[in-house]
Amino acid sequence: MRQRFVAGLAARWAEIVAAESDAQRQFLLHRMSGAAGSFGFDELSVVARRAEAAAEAAMAAGGRNAQALETLCAMIDGLVRSSAFLQSPPHKETP
C-alpha cells in the first residue's frame, strides 16, 4: 500500500495544482497530509499540513499562496526521487 501511495503522488499533486478553488485545494492537501501520516511519511505530512494552512489563509485573504504549493511540490519531488523514501520504515518505533 505504501508503494501504491508513492506511485500515486504525482497524480495527487496534479489534482492539487488543478484544483478549481482554494477550498478544493485545501481539502486535497488535508487528504494528502492524512494519508502521508498514515503511511509513516511524517515530513511529507507536515509539509502538506502547512500548505493546507496556507490554502486556508489564502481563502480568508481572497488569494492563493503559491509558495506553500511550490514547497510541497519540491518535497514530493525530492521524496519520490529518494530511494530512502521507499525503504523507510512505515512508523517510528517507540521504546
C-alpha positions as CSV (number, residue, x, y, z in Angstrom):
1,M,0.0,0.0,0.0
2,R,2.9,2.3,0.8
3,Q,4.3,1.8,-2.7
4,R,0.9,2.5,-4.2
5,F,0.7,5.7,-2.2
6,V,4.2,6.7,-3.5
7,A,3.3,5.8,-7.1
8,G,0.2,8.0,-6.8
9,L,1.9,11.1,-5.5
10,A,2.4,12.7,-9.0
11,A,-1.4,12.2,-9.7
12,R,-2.3,13.6,-6.3
13,W,0.0,16.6,-6.9
14,A,-1.6,17.2,-10.3
15,E,-5.0,17.1,-8.7
16,I,-3.9,19.7,-6.1
17,V,-2.4,22.0,-8.7
18,A,-5.5,21.7,-10.9
19,A,-7.9,22.4,-8.1
20,E,-10.6,24.9,-9.2
21,S,-10.8,26.6,-5.8
22,D,-8.7,27.2,-2.7
23,A,-11.3,25.3,-0.8
24,Q,-10.9,22.2,-3.0
25,R,-7.1,22.6,-2.8
26,Q,-7.3,22.8,1.0
27,F,-9.4,19.6,1.1
28,L,-6.9,17.8,-1.2
29,L,-3.9,18.9,0.9
30,H,-5.7,17.7,4.0
31,R,-6.2,14.3,2.4
32,M,-2.6,14.2,1.4
33,S,-1.4,15.1,4.9
34,G,-3.5,12.4,6.5
35,A,-2.5,9.7,4.0
36,A,1.2,10.6,4.3
37,G,1.0,10.4,8.1
38,S,-0.9,7.1,7.9
39,F,1.9,5.6,5.9
40,G,4.6,7.0,8.2
41,F,5.8,9.8,5.9
42,D,5.8,12.3,8.7
43,E,7.8,15.0,6.9
44,L,5.5,15.0,3.9
45,S,2.5,15.1,6.2
46,V,3.9,18.2,8.0
47,V,4.6,20.0,4.7
48,A,1.1,19.1,3.4
49,R,-0.4,20.4,6.6
50,R,1.5,23.6,6.3
51,A,0.3,24.0,2.7
52,E,-3.2,23.3,3.8
53,A,-3.0,26.1,6.4
54,A,-1.6,28.4,3.7
55,A,-4.5,27.5,1.4
56,E,-6.9,28.3,4.3
57,A,-5.2,31.6,4.9
58,A,-5.3,32.3,1.1
59,M,-9.1,31.6,1.1
60,A,-9.5,34.1,4.0
61,A,-7.4,36.7,2.2
62,G,-9.0,36.1,-1.2
63,G,-5.8,34.9,-2.9
64,R,-3.5,32.0,-3.4
65,N,-0.3,31.1,-1.7
66,A,1.9,29.8,-4.5
67,Q,5.0,29.5,-2.2
68,A,3.4,26.8,0.0
69,L,2.4,24.8,-3.1
70,E,5.9,25.1,-4.5
71,T,7.4,23.9,-1.2
72,L,5.1,20.9,-1.3
73,C,6.0,20.2,-4.9
74,A,9.7,20.3,-4.1
75,M,9.1,18.0,-1.1
76,I,7.2,15.4,-3.2
77,D,9.7,15.5,-6.0
78,G,12.6,15.0,-3.5
79,L,10.9,12.2,-1.7
80,V,9.9,10.3,-4.8
81,R,13.4,10.5,-6.2
82,S,14.9,9.3,-2.9
83,S,15.4,5.6,-2.6
84,A,15.4,6.1,1.2
85,F,11.8,7.2,1.0
86,L,10.7,3.9,-0.4
87,Q,12.7,1.9,2.1
88,S,11.9,3.9,5.2
89,P,10.0,2.1,7.9
90,P,6.3,2.9,8.0
91,H,6.3,4.2,11.5
92,K,8.9,5.2,14.1
93,E,9.4,2.6,16.7
94,T,8.6,3.6,20.2
95,P,10.7,2.3,23.1
